[in-house]
Amino acid sequence: MNDSNVALASRKDLRDAVTAARKAFPGWSGATAYNRGQVVYRIAEMVEARRKEFRSLGVPGEEVDAAIDRLVWYAGWSDKIAQVLGGANPVAGPYFNLSAPEPTGVTGLLAPADSALLGLVSVIAPAIVTGNTAVVLAAEAHPLVAVTVAEALATSDVPAGVVNILTGRPAETAPWLASHADVNALDLAGADPDLARTLETAAADTLKRVLRPDTPDWYADPGLRRLKAHLETKTVWHPKGV
């Protein structure tokens, strides 16, 4: 397989991607949770339609199946996560006190190198199904898989700017992503320990939320870890009987 013609994203490409993600955020975060779930479900259908393409790129059949299932799984959480993480809080006074999760904003995602397709969709889906927009640095070892995912996104119902995938060398572009003042959170799934420390330090200057890298079994139940990482809790007080 010849990857020589795959684009190497530059710092300007990254800035443009962040701008596109920020522009798309109000509309995407303002969509209903049900609508976002339907869109992510449609992505699963488009990935399934490209099964032969992914297989030709060396992705095992069981990984394609798992990626489709993972997208459907996250789609199902879209209109349920608020009920699980939010709720009414008891307070000493004549007030209603309600907590609800809200999207963080623009998220920067480093795709893992150890799972070309399943790992990639496992970092994208929880970010966007919770109402965030994303700038994704594709794994350097799997650019064509990332490009094919981008094509699936483009032919589904994902609005422009919601997911922006950049191919190239993440070690070169990630520091600019981590230090960008208009990026609100990072998922460092694809960062090695040294790069992760550098990115965490850069992210601290702008108080970004950071999900540190781990070494998960991508086939295992992902739980709510990544869904929670892309949400912030908003608490509202309202007087009773007024």
Wavefront OBJ file of the C-alpha trace (Angstrom):
o trace
v 0.000 0.000 0.000
v 1.377 3.407 -1.015
v 0.647 6.253 1.404
v 2.970 8.719 -0.328
v 0.122 10.966 -1.467
v -1.522 11.346 1.934
v -1.564 14.977 3.045
v 0.733 16.132 5.848
v -1.338 18.614 7.837
v 0.333 21.904 8.674
v -0.132 24.359 11.516
v -2.376 26.425 9.225
v -4.507 23.364 8.451
v -4.922 22.851 12.172
v -5.934 26.484 12.751
v -8.470 26.231 9.924
v -9.857 23.022 11.412
v -10.310 24.660 14.830
v -12.051 27.617 13.178
v -14.421 25.261 11.347
v -15.121 23.323 14.553
v -15.875 26.505 16.494
v -18.210 27.756 13.765
v -20.116 24.459 13.776
v -20.386 24.204 17.560
v -23.499 26.376 18.215
v -25.637 24.518 15.697
v -24.425 21.044 16.661
v -24.613 21.565 20.429
v -28.049 23.157 19.982
v -29.432 20.161 18.096
v -31.596 17.757 20.044
v -29.890 14.767 21.615
v -32.183 12.522 19.584
v -31.033 14.180 16.365
v -27.356 13.748 17.246
v -27.991 10.085 17.985
v -29.630 9.611 14.596
v -26.654 11.241 12.876
v -24.152 8.989 14.661
v -26.305 5.992 13.780
v -26.147 7.097 10.152
v -22.339 7.162 10.387
v -22.496 3.515 11.457
v -24.537 2.721 8.358
v -22.034 4.491 6.104
v -19.102 2.656 7.698
v -20.940 -0.610 7.092
v -21.480 0.386 3.446
v -17.700 0.818 3.087
v -16.840 -2.493 4.663
v -14.975 -3.744 1.570
v -12.892 -0.557 1.454
v -11.812 -0.964 5.064
v -11.019 -4.627 4.501
v -8.873 -3.681 1.487
v -6.913 -1.339 3.752
v -6.040 -4.218 6.061
v -8.693 -3.691 8.738
v -9.826 -7.115 10.033
v -13.471 -7.961 9.513
v -14.105 -8.290 13.232
v -12.723 -4.788 13.770
v -15.070 -3.345 11.144
v -17.987 -5.091 12.859
v -16.876 -3.817 16.256
v -16.547 -0.265 14.931
v -20.085 -0.356 13.561
v -21.391 -1.709 16.867
v -19.452 0.948 18.786
v -21.027 3.761 16.760
v -24.501 2.322 17.312
v -23.756 1.954 21.038
v -22.750 5.587 21.411
v -25.704 6.707 19.279
v -27.984 5.040 21.796
v -26.495 7.087 24.650
v -27.246 10.438 23.026
v -30.625 11.001 24.688
v -29.881 9.036 27.865
v -26.616 10.448 29.194
v -28.306 13.559 30.624
v -30.578 11.366 32.743
v -27.640 9.347 34.047
v -25.271 12.229 34.822
v -27.836 14.929 35.637
v -30.567 15.160 38.219
v -32.295 17.107 40.956
v -30.207 17.887 44.046
v -31.600 18.185 47.584
v -31.014 21.643 49.060
v -31.881 23.345 52.359
v -34.287 25.968 51.114
v -37.330 26.623 48.929
v -35.502 26.007 45.681
v -35.197 23.512 42.890
v -31.546 22.695 42.241
v -30.981 20.931 38.933
v -27.732 19.669 37.417
v -27.401 18.891 33.723
v -24.410 17.898 31.573
v -23.488 20.221 28.730
v -20.897 19.884 25.938
v -17.456 21.306 26.641
v -16.935 22.864 23.189
v -14.200 22.166 20.640
v -12.300 18.979 21.436
v -8.912 17.853 20.143
v -8.616 14.104 19.620
v -5.448 12.078 19.009
v -6.434 8.824 17.338
v -4.773 5.693 18.736
v -2.246 3.890 16.559
v -3.017 0.408 17.880
v -6.544 0.221 16.422
v -6.901 1.778 12.991
v -10.699 1.883 12.754
v -12.224 0.840 16.071
v -9.930 3.103 18.081
v -10.618 6.024 15.760
v -14.414 5.829 15.975
v -14.151 5.145 19.718
v -12.631 8.600 20.280
v -14.766 10.472 17.735
v -18.214 9.128 18.658
v -18.323 10.082 22.376
v -17.081 13.578 21.590
v -19.697 14.410 18.982
v -22.686 12.518 20.365
v -22.480 14.710 23.488
v -22.666 17.874 21.370
v -19.003 18.774 20.980
v -17.189 19.407 17.719
v -13.855 17.765 17.044
v -10.437 18.259 15.478
v -8.967 14.786 14.999
v -5.289 14.028 14.443
v -5.284 10.711 12.607
v -2.731 8.085 13.575
v 0.346 8.462 11.396
v 0.412 4.728 10.707
v -3.180 4.567 9.396
v -3.898 7.654 7.255
v -5.963 5.914 4.582
v -8.316 4.403 7.157
v -8.831 7.889 8.582
v -9.460 9.322 5.107
v -12.048 6.617 4.446
v -13.760 7.435 7.751
v -13.755 11.092 6.681
v -15.479 10.074 3.446
v -18.094 8.145 5.425
v -18.688 11.225 7.579
v -18.977 13.457 4.525
v -21.617 11.207 2.958
v -23.658 10.897 6.153
v -25.639 13.649 7.871
v -22.782 15.145 9.906
v -22.891 18.951 9.465
v -19.821 20.645 8.031
v -17.173 21.416 10.633
v -18.411 19.008 13.290
v -15.571 16.516 12.647
v -12.315 17.691 11.092
v -9.761 14.933 10.426
v -6.129 15.849 9.790
v -3.614 13.311 8.508
v 0.134 13.633 8.870
v 2.454 13.605 11.877
v 0.599 14.171 15.173
v 3.864 14.739 17.040
v 4.314 17.893 14.954
v 0.752 19.250 14.989
v -0.456 18.124 18.429
v 1.488 20.777 20.408
v -0.278 23.511 18.421
v -3.618 21.824 19.125
v -2.857 21.590 22.838
v -1.878 25.245 23.100
v -4.676 26.635 20.920
v -6.807 28.975 23.028
v -10.035 28.050 21.201
v -9.769 24.326 21.955
v -11.553 23.351 25.158
v -10.555 19.729 25.746
v -8.121 17.022 24.653
v -8.329 13.254 24.379
v -4.734 12.016 24.269
v -5.583 8.415 23.337
v -2.909 8.294 20.633
v -0.090 10.073 22.473
v 2.965 8.250 23.799
v 3.999 9.110 27.391
v 6.551 11.748 26.429
v 4.239 13.507 23.990
v 1.361 13.285 26.467
v 3.378 15.112 29.130
v 4.293 17.835 26.652
v 0.662 18.243 25.584
v -0.656 18.311 29.154
v 1.788 21.088 29.987
v 0.718 23.085 26.931
v -2.962 22.500 27.692
v -2.578 23.805 31.247
v -1.938 27.332 29.985
v -5.498 27.533 28.662
v -7.121 25.360 31.354
v -8.196 22.615 28.972
v -9.869 19.462 30.172
v -7.485 16.576 29.410
v -8.292 12.887 29.105
v -4.982 11.144 29.662
v -3.909 8.267 27.431
v -4.525 4.726 28.515
v -3.998 1.315 26.943
v -7.522 -0.034 26.687
v -8.812 -3.143 25.042
v -10.734 -1.341 22.307
v -13.032 -4.333 21.951
v -14.115 -4.142 25.601
v -17.142 -2.265 26.918
v -15.999 1.382 26.859
v -18.225 2.460 29.725
v -19.005 6.147 30.205
v -15.433 7.396 30.649
v -15.160 9.230 27.329
v -18.727 10.493 27.424
v -18.085 12.070 30.835
v -14.763 13.541 29.709
v -16.457 15.702 27.084
v -19.195 17.058 29.343
v -19.361 19.758 32.004
v -22.064 19.993 34.642
v -24.269 23.081 34.760
v -26.305 23.656 37.924
v -29.417 25.848 37.965
v -31.314 27.170 40.987
v -34.996 28.056 40.722
v -37.302 29.235 43.533
v -40.300 27.101 44.432
v -43.815 28.501 44.384
v -42.933 31.734 42.600
l 1 2 3 4 5 6 7 8 9 10 11 12 13 14 15 16 17 18 19 20 21 22 23 24 25 26 27 28 29 30 31 32 33 34 35 36 37 38 39 40 41 42 43 44 45 46 47 48 49 50 51 52 53 54 55 56 57 58 59 60 61 62 63 64 65 66 67 68 69 70 71 72 73 74 75 76 77 78 79 80 81 82 83 84 85 86 87 88 89 90 91 92 93 94 95 96 97 98 99 100 101 102 103 104 105 106 107 108 109 110 111 112 113 114 115 116 117 118 119 120 121 122 123 124 125 126 127 128 129 130 131 132 133 134 135 136 137 138 139 140 141 142 143 144 145 146 147 148 149 150 151 152 153 154 155 156 157 158 159 160 161 162 163 164 165 166 167 168 169 170 171 172 173 174 175 176 177 178 179 180 181 182 183 184 185 186 187 188 189 190 191 192 193 194 195 196 197 198 199 200 201 202 203 204 205 206 207 208 209 210 211 212 213 214 215 216 217 218 219 220 221 222 223 224 225 226 227 228 229 230 231 232 233 234 235 236 237 238 239 240 241 242
